Amino acid sequence: MSKQTKIGILFGQENTFPQAFVDRVNEKQSKFKAEFVSIDQVEQSVPTDYAVIIDRISQDVPFYKAFLKNAALTGTAVINNPFWWSADEKFFNNALAVQLGVPVPKTILLPSKERPDDTTHNSFRNLNHMNWEGIFAHIGFPAFMKPHAGGGWKSVYKVDNPEQMFNAYDETGQLVMLYQEAIDFTDYVRCYCIGGKDVLIMPYEPRNPHHLRYASELKATGDAGKKLLDTIKDYVLKLNHGLGYDFNTVEFAVRDGIPIAIDFCNPAPDADVHSVGQENFDWVVEAAANMAIERAKTAQPGKVNLTWGTFVQGSVANTTPAPEKEIPATKAAVADKAEKAPKTAPAKKEETKEANPKKAKK
C-alpha cells in the first residue's frame, strides 16, 4: 500500500492561506491528512509521504525545487509542476498566448545590458546591434520594461521616451528584459484559475497602494460587462490549459472592450486575506482544498502525477499548438505591439554587444 497518504503545503513568509488551506482540507475529509510539509532528509528516488504538495515557495528556494522534482518523480502530485515552472518565463508565455489567440501587448525581448558572468564579447558574436529605431517605432511610448523572468513588480520601469528607456536599461545589469507597449486601460482584472477549471475574476487596480488594489469595481456593466467577463474566463482557461498550471493568476487590462493579458505567470500568487479580501480569500481556500483532495484521490501510486500543458503535450505528439476553439464545460466560478543605437555617453558597466542605452524611475 502506498505511503503517500498526506496532502502538504510548502510555503515561506505567508501566514493566512497555508493554515486556512490545511484546516479546510481536514474539515472536508479524513482520508488524506493535510499538514505543513516537513522535510528532514531528501534521498534520491525515495518517495515522500505526500500524495499532493501545494508549492508556494520553491521559486525562492532552490533546495525546495530539487526536493519537489524528486517527489514528483516518485509519485507526488506537485502543484504546480516543478519541471515546467523551472523552465517557464514571461516572453515564452506571451508567444504562446499569441498562438492560442489571446491578445497580449506588443513585446520585444532585450539582451541583458551587462554580460553574464563567465562570458566575453566572443560569447555574443551572434548578437547584432539592436535596431532601436525599429523597436521604438513598433512599441511606441509610453512603454514598460520588465524582467522576462521575474515578478513582484521588481525592476519594472515605465518610460516615456528613448532617453528614459536607455537610462532605465543601464540599471538592469544582467537581467534579460521585456520591452512592452503600455496599455491605456479602462478596466483591469486579476483572475485566479485553480485546477484548470475554477475561475474567479476580481476587479483590480494596480495603480492603488498594495492593500487597496482589490478595492475596485468593473466599469463595464450590462451586456457589455457580461460579454467581457465571458471572454476573460475563456482566455484564462486557454492560457492555463496551454501552460499547464493548476494554481495561477492572470491579469488583464481592458482597452476598447478587449481584455489584453498582461501577466499570467504567477504560479504562487498572492492569497493573503489582508490583501485579497475575505470573500476572495474564502473562494481561493475552498477551490484549492477541493483541487488538492481531488488530485490526492486520483493520483496513481508510483506514477508521475503532474499536469502538463497543451504546448508540451502537443510537442510530445509532434503537433503544432493552435488556438483553442472551444473550452470544455467547467464548474468555474466567475465574478460569475534603425539600424544602430543612438550615440550616448559611455556605459559605466560592461555591456553585451548591443548599443549603450541611458533611468526612468518606476
Summary of the structure (lengths in Angstrom):
residues: 362
radius of gyration: 21.8
end to end distance: 55.3
largest distance: 69.4
contacts: 1135
relative contact order: 0.19
helix: 33%
strand: 18%
